[in-house]
Amino acid sequence: MKRFLFALLLLPQLAYSQYRSDIFSPDQSGEPSRYTIGTILREDTILTLDNRSEITAISISGICVLNYDGDSYVRVTLVDDHNYEYLVYENYPLLSDELTTRFTDTAIETVMLDGVTPKCLRITMKDATLELESVNCYRGSSSNRLSAKRPEENQKEQVRYIVDRLNANLRGRNMTWRAGMTSMAEKTYEEKKAMFGGELPQLHGFEYYAGGIFVIPGTLESTRNNNTRNVMTNTYVSSWDWRTRHGKNWMTEVRDQGHCNSCWAFSAIASLEAYINLYYNDIINYDLSEEEIISCSNFGCGGGDPSDAFIYIRDSAVIDESNFQYTGFEQNCTRCTNPNERVTIENYLMRDYGVEDDIGTVKQALFNNPITMVVQCWGHSMTATGYKTIAHGDTIYLGSLSKNDSVVIDSTQHQSLIGRTAWLLKNSWNTSWGKGGYCYLVFDIGNASWISYPIGSITCINKNDADIVVSDADGDGYYFWGIHENKPLWCPGWVPDTKDGDDSDHTKGKLYLESPHIIGDLEILNPDGNTTLQITGNVTYSTRQSKYSHIRINSNATLTVQNILNLFGRVTITIESGGELVIDGGVITNADIAFSTGGKLKIKNGGKLVMRTNTDFEAPIGALVEIEDGMICKSNDF
């Protein structure tokens, strides 16, 4: 209260005129009906309008004081006699150069109306005060300035003005995201409301997000996050992204939920589609039907939770998009009886959290597959695809506005951000929003409410577990078989029991998921074989062996392999002249053999030499290769 009174005493010196463009001022013929309000509002209020005749514009004048340079806001909407809402005025810190602002004869969506009968003004606010001086109702037609424009043209100009205003303040305050002309920003207030189930939360500019790291206002003041960020930074790997893991993008295309509150279904389907890719270790990219979920479950455009979608998929299955296409409206549940594909999950897991180690719980889940995440303060669900931990010196690229548009994180201006987790989220607002439909979002993890994701087996029409791909794509000796903890039962015993943590990088081995290692980090292999194991006599491997260095069998020495010898990294077995390698019923994997003239290889008793991926077996003239009973094969010849 003191702050507001102080601001009023200094007016007009402190008051900054907001929305300084004629695109926010009605241009109507005739004098408006002016209602002097002269009231000071400090809480959500409904102002009933006595005017029950049709109007062509409505504007307001007054002074707005934001008490806090964080999540304070004021919003004024017009409600007509059909309960349709139009945005009249909105203010939050990034829209203002100062916390105290004056606005005169201002209208956003209500600058051009098509014969609307007003019912009331709805004012919502948080940590703010609004002195509403007057309301102006217009009944005439547009004069010269607006008569040549259509409402959608004027709206686009307004959006462009707001984008410029946001970016000016974002740059001036060295903040870590930028605004743009996104698909979400260009929707009407009523369309946005429908996407959130009839109540539009204060997004603080998130609808304009075009790149960078968006911080939900109030997050950096969270005591809970302050207590956990340093622990999480030291315990977990600094970044993760399912769009690049193993050199592949496991995520399916970003989609558009339209004007339906179906984010819960889209996030669940996005998680499931990625899960299927990982389940089979193959980029299948099924396009499954969100429409079936909203039309055939007990939930629809009124909203639900991703767990509701997973329950439906578990109990009833979900078919492909081509057999139940998305319209953005609830339809009759007419499922195709002979779809191209039908997918059922064994089960799903939902975690509700509220304790300090929740960030770690979410990251542990995310290391297995993409998960759904509900941002509770917005009532909006997205699919968590990864994260990054913000560190001093990071360069944050802020979207496609300019190649040089970036912010460098420093301990002076971004101290409260350092150590925070920015979650990488796949949204369902089309690719023209965000960075190709994705965003980095910082928020209090306790505000996420819950996460959920599919678990267990997948049942499909066109696939079964025999289709799970087991591969050593990078030729490091480790194999990858997707989401499964254990390798498929049909894999031969010589395939290592530990799967590859990055099957696109032969210098990286297994994934660490527990201390004392950094969780989510990767084993570093010996990529160049800097060390060499010298065989100088007669050596026999009768038990399973794992080797990470070159092996050199010297002259007059013999290495006999009677069990499994797993070679990891890019290492070579060199057989010198007079040296001998004997595979006596055993198996050598990830092999690369280098002979000298006079070197000898002998395979007997069903022994097997499994060559490294993309490496052929070659024996020079003068080398002796004797295969009594066994074979030389490729890495994926199971």
N, C-alpha and C positions, 0 to 999 in steps of 0.2 A: 504494500500500500504506500509506504514512504517513497518508493522509487517512482510510482505513478504520480504522486502529488508533486514531487520534485520536477518531474518532466513537464507537468502542466504549468508550473510556475515559470519555466524558462521558455515556453512556447511564445512566439513561433521559432525562436532561435534553434531549438533542438529538433523541431518537426521536419522531417524529410518528406517531400511530396512523392508519393508512390504511384506506379503505373502512369508515368508521364508520357503518354502517347494517346493520340485521338482514337486509336482503335479500341480503347477502353471507355470512351465517352459516347453516350447515345447522341446520334445526330438526327433528331426528330423535328418535324414541323410542329408548331404550336408550343404553348407553355406546358410544362409538366405539372402534375398534381404533386405538390411538395408537402410532405408530412414532417413536421419538426418533431424529432424524438427527444433529443437532449437528455439521454440517459446514459449512465455509466454501467457497463456490464462486466462482471468478473466471473461468471459461470455460464454454463450452457443455458440458452434461453430460446423460447419460441415467441416471436412477436406476430400476433394475429393482425392481418391487414383488413381494414374495413372495406377497401376497394374491391368490389366483386364483379367489376366489368373487365372486359378484355383489355390487355395492355400490349404494347409493341416493344417496350423496353422498361427496365427498372434499374436504378443506380442508387448508390448510397454515398454519404459523406461522413467523415469523422476522423478520429485519431486512434491509432492502435499502438499500444505499448506492450512489447514483449518483455517479460520480467527476467528472462533467462536466455542466454545465447546458446541454446541447446535444443531441447524438444518443445519449447514454447510455440504456440501457434494460435491463429484466429481464422475461422472459416465462416462465411455467411453464404447460405444458399436460399434460393426462392423455391417454395413448394407450391405447385399449382393445384387446381381442384381435382386433378387425377393422381395426386401424390407423386408427380414427376418432379425431379429436382434439377435446378440450374445453378451453376456456380456464379455467385455475384462478386464475392471478394475473398481473397485468401492471403494470409501473410504468415511467414515463418522466417527465422533468421537469415537464411540464404537468399530470400527475396528482398531483403532490406539492407540498405547501407548503414542504417542506424536502427536501434531497438525501438525508438519512438518515431512513428511515421504518420503523416497526414495524407489522407486520400480525399479527393473531391469529385463528386459526380462520377463515381467509378462503377463500371460494370464489366464483367468478364463474359460469361455466356449470355447474360441478360442484356447485352448491348443491342441485340437484334432478336426479337421474339415474333412469333407468328400467331398473334391473337391468343395469348395465354391469359387465363383467369387466375389471378394470384390468390393464394389462401393464407400463407404466412411466410415469414423469414425465419430460418433456422440458424441459430448462431451456436457454434461449438468452439471451445477454446481450452487451452491448458497453460497455466502459468503466464497469463496475459490479462490485459484490461482493454476493453473497447469502449470508447466514447462515441456512441452513434448519434450523430448530430441530426441527420435528415435522411429521408427516403424519397426518391423522385420516381413517380410513375408516369410513363409516356403512353399516349394513345394515338398519336398521329403517325403518319408515314415517314419513312426516311427521306431526308433532304439530299442535296447533291453528293455529299461525301460518301454516304453508305448506300445510296440507291443503286449504284452500279455493282455493288458487291453482293455475293451470296453469303449466308451465315458461315458456311464451311470455309470460305476464303478468308473471312475476317478472323475466324478461329485459328486458322493456320498462322496468320500474322501474329496473333496474340501468343501462340505457342513459341514462335520464333523469338519474340520479344522476351518472354520468360526464360527461354534457353540462354539468350545473350546475358540477361540479368544474372542468372545463376552462375554462368561461367565467369563473369566478371568478378563476382564475389568469391567463387572457388579459387580463381587464380590469385586474387588479392589476399586471400587468407591461406594460400599455399596448401590447399586441401587436396585430397588424394583421388578425386574422381572428377569427371566432366559430364555435362549434360548435352543432349542432342535431340534432334527431331525424331523421336522414336515412335513406334506404332502405338505404344501405350499412351504417350503424351498427347497424341492427336485424337484420342477418344473423348467423347463427351463425359461430363460428370456422371450422368445416368448410366452410361455404358460401363464406366469404371465401377460404379456401385454394384451393378449386376455381377461383375466379375468377383466381387467380394461378398456376395450373398445379400445385397441390399443395404450394407453399411460400409461406406468407404472409410478406411482408417487414414490417419494423417501419415503420408508416405515421405514427407520432407524432401521431395524431389526425386524419389526413387523411380517414379514413372518416366523421368527424363534421363535416367542413367544411360551413358554411352560408353563407359570404360573406366578403368581404374579400380580403386577400393572404396566402396561405399560404407560409411560408418553410421549405424543407426544412432541418432542423437540420444544421449543419455548413457550409452554403452561405456564410454571411457570413464564415467564417474562411478561405475559399478565396483563396489568394494570386493564383491565376489570374484570378478575378473582380475582385479589387482592382486588378489591373494593367489591366483592360480597361474597367471601367465608365465612367470619365470620358471616355475616347476615344469610346465608343459614344454617350454622352449628347450630345456636341458634334457628332457626325457625322450622326446619324439623327433623324428626326422623333420627337417625344416619345411619340406613341401611334398605334395603328392598330387597326381593328376591322372585320372583314368583315361584321358584323351591321348596320353603319350606312353602309358605303361607298356613295356615289352615292344616299344616301337609301333604301337597300334592305337587307334582310336576305338575304344570299346563302346562308346556312346552312340546311340542312334540319333537321327536328325532332330533338331529342335522343332517343336510344333506350336500351334496357336490354339489356345482354349477359347478364343472368341469372346463373346459377352456372357458366357456361362461360368458360374462359380464351380468349375470342375478341375481346379488346380490339384486337388487331392487325387483325382483319377489319373491326371497326366503325370504327376510325380511318381505314382506307383507304377504306371506302365513304363516310364522311362527307366526306373530302377530294374524292373523285370526284364526289359529288352536287353539291357546291359548284362544282367545276370545270365540270360540265355547265352549270349556271346561268350561269357566267361565259363559257363557250365560246359560248353562244348569246345572251348578254346578255339573258336572259329568266329570270324566276323560275319555272322549270319544276317544280322540287322533285320529281324522280324519287325513288321509294322503292325502292332496289335491294336485292338479297338477300344479306345476310350469311351466311345459312344455306347458300347454294350454295358460298360461299367455304370455309367450314369443313368441309363435307361432301364436296366434290368436289376439293379440292386435297390435297396430301400432308400438310397440317397440319389440325388441328382444335381440339378443346377442350384439347389438350395444349399449345397455344400455337404462335405463329409470329411472323413479322415483317411489318409492313405491305408491305414490298417483295415478300414472298411472295404477298400478295393482289394486288398490281399485276401481277406476272408472270402470275398466273392470268387476270386480267381482260384483259391484253394478248393472251395466247395462246388463251384459250377464251371470252372475253366473260363477262358476268354479266347475269342476267335480273332482272326486277322482283320485288319482295317478294311480290306477290299470287300469283305462280306458283311460289314456293318459300319458304314462310313460315318464320320463325324459331321454333325450339323450344328452343334452348339445349343441344341434344344433337346429336352427329354422327349423320346419317341416311344411308341409301343414296343414292347420287348419281343421283337420278331427275329429270333436268332436263326441264322442259317443252319440247316440240319446237315449240310455237306460242305463245310467251309474248307478253304485251302489249308488252313492250319488252326489248331486248337491247342492251347497250352494250359496245363494245370501245374500248380506248385504243391510240394509236399506240405509246406507250412510257411509261416512267416514269424518274425520276431519283432516285438515292439518294446522299446525301452523308454521309460519315463524317468527323468532325472532331476536332481535337485541338490546334489552334493558336489563337493569341490573337485572331485576327480572326473567329472562328467566329460570334460574336453578329451581326456584320454580314452574314455569309454567310446566316444563317437569316433575318434581316430582309429581305434582298434577295429571297430566295425567297418569303417571305410576302407581299411587295408584289404578287406576281403572282397567287397563289391560296392558299387554306388548305392547310397541309401536315401530314403526320403527324410526331409527335415521340415518341420512346421515352425515358421516364425510366428510365435504366438501373438505378439503385439499387433501384427497385421492380419492374423488368421489366414496366412498364405503358405502353401506347401510348395517346395521345390526339391530338386534331386541333388544331393551333395555328391559332387564328382571328385573333389579333392580339397586342398587347402594350401595356404602358404603362411609361414610365420614371419611377421614383419620385423625387419632388423635394420639397425643403423647402416646407412650406406646403400640400401636397396634403391634401385631406380624403378619407379612405378610409372608405366606407360598408360596414358590416360585415354586411349581410344583412337579413333580414326580422324579426329578433328585436325590434327597436325602430326606429322611424323616426329617432330621435335617437342611435342607437348608431353612433358613428363615432370615428375616430382622426385627429388632425391630425399629419402628419409634421413633426417638428422636428429640428434638427441636434444637439440634446442627447441625446434618448432614441433616435433612429433614425438616428444618424450612419452606421452600417454599411449601412443600407438605401438611403440617398440615392445616386442614380445607378444603382441596380440596375434590371435589366429584369424586370418581372413579366409572364410569358407568359400570354395569355388562351387557355385550353384548353377544348375541347368534350370532355366525358367521355361514357362509355357506361354510366353508373350511374343512369339515369332522371332525370327533372326534379326529383324530391324530394330529390336530393342537390345540394349546391352552390347556386349562384345560377341556378336554372332549368336545372341540368345543366352549368353552366360554372364555371370557377375561374380565379383569378389565382394563378400559382405562380412563386416565385422559387427557382431552383436553379442550380448550376454548369452552364453549357452543355456543358462537357466530360463531364458526367454523363448527357447526353441520348443519347450514343452515335451516333445518326444521325437524319437526317430523310429523308423520301421523299414524292414527289408525282407525279401524272400529268403528262405533257407531250405535245405534238403534237395530232394530229387526233382527233376523236371520231367513231365510227360507231354510229349508232342505227337502229332500225326506223322510228321516226316522225319523225325529224329529219334534215336534211342541212345543208351549209354555206350553202345559199341561205336558210335560216331564221335566220341570224345577224342580230340586230336592230342596226341602226345608227341612233342617235338623238341628237338634241340636246335632251334633255328640259328643260334649264334655260335654253335660249335665250341661250347666251353665245357661240355661234359655233363652239365645239369640239364634236366628235361623240364618242360612246363606242361601241365595238364589242366590248366584253368583253375577254377574256383575250389576244386576239391582238395581237402587236406591230404588225403592219401592218393597215391597213383592208382589208376584203374586195375582191377584184379587180373585183367588179361595181359597186363604188361609183363614182360620177362623179368626175371629176378635181377638181371644185370643192370636194369635201369635204376639209377640211384633213388633211394627212398625220399630224399629231400628235393623239392622242386626248385626250379630256377627262379630267382627273384627278379631278374630282368633278362628275358630271352632275346634281347636285341643288342646286348653288350657282353662280349666275351670276357671283359675284365671284371664283371660283377657276377657274384654267385648267389647264395641263398639269402633269403630275407630274414632279418632278425626281428622277432616279435616279443622278446622278453629281455630284461636286464641280465647281465651288466652292459649289454650293448645299447646303443640308441635305437629305440623301437621304430621299425620301419626303414632302418638303414640296411645296406647291402654288404655282404661279404666281398672284400676286395681280393680278386685272384691275381696270380702272377702272370700278367699278360704276355710278357716277353720271355718267360722262363729264365730268369736271371740266375737261378741256381740249377745245378746239375747233380743228380745222384749217380755216383760212379759205381758200376758193378765190376769188381775186379777178380772175383772168384766164382764159385758155384753157389747161386742164391735161389731159393725156392719160396714162392709165395703160396702157402697152403691155406691161408685165411684171407678174407676180403681185405683189400688194401685201397687206400685213397692217396693219390700222389698229385702234387701241385707243381712239381719241378721236372725239368728234362731228366731223362734216364739215358745214360751212356753205358753200353755193354762193351767193355774193353776186350782186346785180343786175348784169346784163351780163357774167356769168362763166359758163363752161361746163366741166364735168368730163366727160370721155369715158373710158369704161372699155372697153378692148379685150381685156383678159385677165381674170384672176380677182382680185376685190377681196374678201378675207375680213375681215369686221368682227367684233371680239371684244369681249365685254362688252355692256352695255346702252347702246349708242350709237345716235345718230340722224343721218340725212342730212337736213339742212334745205335746201330749195330756195326761195330768196327770190324775190320778184316780179322777173321779168326774168332770173332765173338758169335754167340748163338742165343736166339730167343726161342724158347719152347713154350707153346701153349698146349698144356697137357690137360685137356678137359675143362680148362678155365676160359675166361672171357676177358679181353682187354677192350675197354670202351674209349671213345673219343681219341682214337689213335691216329698218329701221323708217324710213319716209319721212314727213317733215313738209313739206307744201306751204304756201306763201303764195299768195294770189291773184295769178295771173300767172306762177307758177312752171311749169316745163315738164319732162316726162319723156318721153324717146324711146327705144324699144327696136327694134333692127334687126339684120339679119344673124344671126338665131338667138340673140340676147342673152337673158339670163335674170335676173330679179330674184327671189331666194329670200328670202321674208319670214321674220322671226324666229319661233320657236316661239310659238304662241298669239297671234300678232299679225296682224291683217288689214290689207290694203292699202286705204287710203281716200284719195280725192282730192276736195278741197272744190270747190265751185262757183267757177269762175274759173281753176282749174288746167287745164293742157293735158296730156293723156296720149295719146301716139301710139305704137301698136305696129305697126310695119311687118312685122316677122318676128321673133318671139320670144314670151316668156311671162312671166307673174308667177305664182309657185307657192309652196307651203308648204315648210318646211325638210326634210320627210321625203318629198317627192315626187321619188323618184329615177327 
